[in-house]
Amino acid sequence: MDNKRLTDIETKIAYQEHMISELNTIVYNQQKTIEDLKKITELLRNRVMDLADMTSYTDPGSEKPPHY
């Protein structure tokens, strides 16, 4: 195997290792963001449910108009 070919292969491997490292960092950050968003969504869902429990909803169609 000549030196040029070996150097090219080593260069490609180094580039791929660098790319894998960058992609790993991106995936890690995305997972962290997803987990944070899940927590926020759950908190908001709970808050909406609490607010819904605090208010009593009546169907406007079942109310009598004020002139009756």
Secondary structure, DSSP 8 states (H G I E B T S, - for coil): --HHHHHHHHHHHHHHHHHHHHHHHHHHHHHHHHHHHHHHHHHHHHHHHHHHHHS----GGGS--TT-
